[in-house]
């Protein structure tokens, strides 16, 4: 079904990095990175879900260091991680902690990018064409992430009951959507993407400017649920949500209202201890201090 093929591999400090190809659907074969710790598995595993950032030349390389020989991608990735991740490839850090880590490109990023070259303005063309086919860009991304989770679960190196996911920005949106959509993933850490439509569907916000919005809006869903309600479908799974007080994309009142809704959901199911929310005095980023707290939280819930 997935027909994985290893294209290249290299030894790193405490783990092996592999680049592979697999069938993410019946119609598309894509590239991915897989990190496998040294030693005898099976190991807990993490889906590392990359951000949007209006930067499309790399996707999976934002969270896992490219292999030797991928010179241009490495230069691009180093600049990106310096800007938003404190100079850290979070997937590699998690592999050092004993996790199998998997990352692939969302549609329009990296190896799945636009044939004519990356362009911010062409996002709307992709979104519009998918709508003509009765699909949505956000829906395709979530479906592909579900397929990636299914693929990861089936690997012999992976403990199938210890799979989590993590992501910054759109990667956070992907995280709580994935945790709501599949029982394969048991826990999620969502960094800097949570709010309500009252504050996000506002003039000037990315959610009302077209283009990037198509990658994160599920048509018709707001008739039934707001963003925090969708995230709450993940309950009773352990979930972590970090946002920044200096993050202009996500106004604090909307974040706090969303945290309150999630708290009500988890309390109603008697599992309030499985929800961790925190506002950090930071902009739109996932810095090293935030990473260490999030990684320790993942350890507690996936690799006790």
C-alpha positions in Angstrom: 0.0 0.0 0.0 2.7 2.5 1.0 5.5 0.8 -0.9 8.3 2.6 1.0 11.7 2.8 -0.7 14.9 4.1 1.1 16.6 6.6 -1.2 19.6 7.6 1.1 20.7 7.3 4.7 23.4 8.6 7.0 24.6 8.0 10.5 24.1 10.8 13.0 24.9 11.2 16.7 22.7 8.5 18.3 20.4 7.8 15.4 20.1 7.1 11.7 18.6 9.5 9.2 16.9 8.1 6.1 15.3 9.8 3.1 12.6 7.7 1.6 9.7 7.7 -0.8 6.3 6.3 -0.1 2.7 6.4 -1.5 0.8 9.0 0.5 -2.3 8.3 -1.6 -3.3 6.2 -4.5 -2.3 9.0 -6.8 0.9 10.5 -5.3 4.3 9.3 -4.2 6.2 11.7 -2.0 9.6 12.0 -0.3 10.0 12.0 3.5 12.6 11.9 6.2 12.7 9.2 8.9 15.0 9.3 12.0 15.5 6.1 13.9 17.4 5.9 17.2 20.3 3.5 17.8 19.5 0.4 19.8 16.7 -2.1 19.9 13.1 -0.9 19.3 10.3 -0.5 19.1 10.5 3.2 20.0 7.9 5.9 20.7 7.4 8.0 17.6 6.7 11.6 16.6 5.2 13.1 13.5 7.1 16.4 13.1 4.7 18.7 11.2 6.3 21.7 9.5 5.0 25.3 9.5 3.7 27.5 6.7 5.7 30.8 7.1 4.9 31.8 3.5 8.2 30.0 2.7 7.6 27.1 0.4 11.0 26.0 -0.9 11.4 23.7 2.1 8.9 21.8 4.2 10.1 18.7 6.0 13.6 20.4 6.1 12.2 22.9 8.6 12.0 20.2 11.2 14.6 17.6 10.2 18.1 18.5 9.1 18.6 17.7 5.4 21.0 14.9 4.5 24.6 15.4 3.4 24.6 16.6 -0.2 21.4 18.5 0.0 23.4 21.7 0.1 20.9 24.3 -1.0 18.2 22.8 1.2 20.5 22.8 4.2 21.4 26.5 3.7 17.7 27.3 3.5 16.8 25.2 6.5 19.5 26.6 8.7 18.4 30.2 8.0 14.8 29.1 8.8 15.5 27.3 12.0 17.7 30.2 13.2 14.7 32.5 12.7 11.9 30.5 14.2 13.3 27.5 16.1 16.2 28.9 18.0 18.6 27.2 15.6 17.3 23.8 16.4 15.9 21.0 14.1 13.3 19.8 16.5 13.0 16.4 14.8 16.7 15.7 15.3 16.4 16.7 19.0 13.6 14.3 19.5 15.5 11.5 17.8 18.3 12.1 20.3 15.7 11.6 23.1 14.8 8.2 21.7 12.0 8.9 19.3 11.5 7.7 15.8 10.7 10.9 13.9 8.9 11.2 10.6 8.3 14.3 8.4 7.1 14.8 4.9 6.0 17.9 2.9 2.5 19.3 3.0 1.1 19.9 -0.5 2.8 23.0 -2.0 6.0 22.8 0.1 9.4 21.4 -0.6 9.5 18.3 -2.9 5.7 18.8 -3.4 6.1 22.4 -4.5 4.7 24.2 -7.5 6.3 23.1 -10.8 6.8 26.7 -11.9 8.4 27.6 -8.7 7.2 28.8 -5.3 4.9 31.8 -5.3 2.8 33.3 -2.5 0.2 34.5 -4.9 -0.4 31.0 -6.4 -1.7 29.5 -3.2 -5.2 30.8 -4.1 -5.0 29.0 -7.5 -4.3 25.7 -5.7 -7.1 26.3 -3.2 -9.6 27.3 -5.9 -8.8 24.3 -8.1 -9.2 21.9 -5.2 -12.6 23.5 -4.4 -13.7 22.9 -8.0 -12.9 19.2 -7.4 -15.0 19.1 -4.2 -11.9 19.1 -2.0 -10.1 21.7 0.1 -6.4 22.4 0.6 -6.8 22.2 4.4 -8.6 18.9 4.0 -5.9 17.5 1.8 -3.2 18.4 4.3 -5.2 16.8 7.2 -5.8 13.7 5.1 -2.2 13.4 4.2 -1.2 13.8 7.8 -3.6 10.9 8.7 -1.9 8.8 6.0 1.5 9.6 7.4 0.4 8.6 10.9 -0.9 5.3 9.4 2.4 4.7 7.7 4.4 5.5 10.8 2.3 3.2 13.0 3.1 0.2 10.7 6.9 0.6 10.9 8.6 -2.2 12.8 10.8 0.3 14.6 7.7 2.1 16.1 5.7 1.3 19.2 2.2 1.8 17.8 0.6 2.9 21.1 3.2 5.6 21.6 2.8 8.0 18.7 2.6 11.7 19.1 2.9 14.8 16.9 4.3 18.4 17.2 4.3 21.5 15.2 4.7 25.3 15.1 2.2 27.6 13.5 0.5 25.8 10.6 2.3 22.7 12.1 0.3 23.4 15.3 -2.9 23.7 13.3 -2.0 20.3 11.7 -1.3 18.9 15.1 -4.7 19.5 16.7 -6.5 18.6 13.5 -4.6 15.3 13.3 -5.2 14.5 17.0 -8.9 15.2 16.4 -9.1 13.1 13.3 -7.3 9.9 14.1 -6.9 7.6 17.1 -3.5 6.5 15.9 -1.9 9.6 17.4 -2.0 9.5 21.2 -0.8 13.0 22.1 0.0 16.4 20.5 2.0 19.6 21.2 0.7 22.6 19.3 2.8 25.7 19.2 1.4 29.1 18.2 -1.8 28.3 16.3 -4.9 28.6 18.4 -7.6 31.2 18.6 -11.3 31.6 17.9 -13.0 32.9 14.8 -14.2 36.1 16.5 -10.6 37.3 16.7 -9.1 35.5 13.7 -11.8 36.2 11.1 -11.0 39.9 11.4 -9.8 42.5 9.0 -6.1 42.2 8.3 -5.7 38.8 9.8 -4.3 36.0 7.6 -7.6 34.1 7.9 -9.4 36.8 5.9 -6.8 37.6 3.3 -7.1 34.6 1.1 -3.9 32.9 -0.1 -2.5 31.2 3.0 -5.9 31.0 4.6 -6.9 28.2 2.2 -4.4 25.9 3.7 -6.0 26.2 7.1 -9.8 26.7 6.6 -12.1 23.7 6.3 -15.2 24.8 4.3 -18.4 24.7 6.2 -16.9 23.7 9.5 -17.7 26.9 11.3 -21.4 26.2 10.9 -20.9 23.5 13.5 -17.7 24.2 15.5 -15.1 26.9 16.2 -11.4 26.1 16.2 -11.1 25.3 19.9 -14.1 22.9 19.6 -12.3 21.0 16.9 -9.1 20.9 19.0 -11.3 19.6 21.8 -12.3 16.5 19.8 -8.8 15.3 20.7 -10.0 14.9 24.3 -9.2 12.7 26.3 -5.7 12.6 24.6 -2.9 14.5 26.3 -2.6 17.9 24.5 -0.2 20.8 25.0 -1.0 24.3 23.6 1.6 27.1 23.7 0.9 30.6 22.3 2.8 33.9 22.6 1.6 37.2 24.1 3.6 39.1 21.5 2.3 37.0 18.6 0.4 39.5 16.3 -1.2 36.7 14.4 -3.2 35.3 17.4 -4.7 38.0 19.6 -4.5 37.1 23.3 -8.2 37.4 24.0 -9.0 34.8 21.4 -6.2 32.5 22.7 -7.5 32.8 26.3 -11.1 32.1 25.2 -9.9 29.0 23.3 -7.9 27.8 26.3 -11.1 28.3 28.5 -13.2 26.2 26.0 -10.6 23.4 26.0 -10.4 23.5 29.8 -14.2 23.0 30.0 -14.0 20.1 27.6 -11.3 18.3 29.5 -12.9 19.0 32.9 -16.2 17.6 31.6 -14.5 14.3 30.8 -12.6 14.2 34.1 -9.2 14.5 32.5 -8.2 18.1 33.1 -4.7 16.9 34.0 -4.1 15.8 30.4 -4.4 19.4 29.1 -1.6 21.8 29.4 -1.9 25.4 28.1 0.5 28.3 28.5 1.0 31.8 27.2 4.6 32.7 26.8 6.0 36.3 26.5 7.2 35.6 23.0 6.3 36.4 19.4 5.5 33.7 16.7 8.3 31.2 17.4 9.3 28.0 19.1 12.4 28.9 21.0 14.7 26.5 22.9 13.1 27.1 26.3 9.7 26.3 24.9 11.1 23.3 23.2 12.6 21.8 26.3 9.3 22.2 28.2 7.3 20.7 25.3 9.8 17.8 24.8 9.7 17.0 28.6 5.9 17.0 28.4 6.0 14.6 25.4 8.4 12.3 27.3 6.0 12.2 30.3 3.0 11.1 28.1 4.7 9.0 25.4 7.9 7.6 26.9 7.4 7.3 30.6 
